[in-house]
Amino acid sequence: MTVGVSSERPKGWKKHLKLFEDLFLGTSKNAKKTHLLNPEFLDFHEDKAAGTFTATAVAPLQVVNEALGYRIELVLRDFQRHGQELRFTIKPRFEELTPKNDKQKKAWDQAREKAYQGSLRHFLVALARKEVTEQAFKVYRTSEPFFHYPRSWPLPPITPKKTGPNGRSR
C-alpha cells in the first residue's frame, strides 16, 4: 500500500518568502549569493491592518553564503516586523565551506574582511577595546531612545487591504 501526502502552500507564500529573504538575508551583493536551502520549513503571518509580518520555522534553517564561504544552521526563535522596525532572534552555528582552490580561499578572506569593516560587530569590538576613533567610527549623542540597526533600508511598505462593510477584502 502506498500513501502519498501533499500539501499546497498558502496563497501568498512565495511573496512572503521573498519579503523574508529580503529582510533577513538582505539585498546586498553578498546577499545575492546567499541561499536558504530549506524554505519549506517557514510559515508566515502578515497583518496588513496592523502593519506586522512574522515568520516562524518548524525546524532549523540551512543557509549557504557563497560570497563569504559559510554554511549556517540556525534556529529562528523570533522574527517580527512592525512598520519600519525589524526584530529577530536566532541561534546560529557557522561552518566554513571548503574552498575549491587557493584563489577562492583568498576571495573569501577578502570578502569576509570587507563585510566585517563597518559592521555592528566591528563597532562593538572597537567600543569594548576603546578604539572607536582609531577604527574610524563616529559616535553622537542623540535623544532617540532606541538603537536602530538598519538591516535593509528602506523596508518595503505593508499596505492595508481595502475592506468592504462586511470586513472582507475587496
HELIX and SHEET records of a PDB file:
HELIX    1   1 TRP A   13  PHE A   24  1                                  12    
HELIX    2   2 ALA A   31  LYS A   33  5                                   3    
HELIX    3   3 PRO A   39  PHE A   41  5                                   3    
HELIX    4   4 ASP A  102  TYR A  116  1                                  15    
HELIX    5   5 LEU A  120  ALA A  128  1                                   9    
SHEET    1   A 5 THR A  34  LEU A  36  0                                        
SHEET    2   A 5 LEU A  61  ASN A  65 -1                                        
SHEET    3   A 5 TYR A  70  HIS A  82 -1                                        
SHEET    4   A 5 THR A  52  ALA A  57 -1                                        
SHEET    5   A 5 LEU A  42  ASP A  47 -1                                        
SHEET    1   B 4 THR A  34  LEU A  36  0                                        
SHEET    2   B 4 LEU A  61  ASN A  65 -1                                        
SHEET    3   B 4 TYR A  70  HIS A  82 -1                                        
SHEET    4   B 4 GLU A  85  GLU A  96 -1                                        
END                                                                             
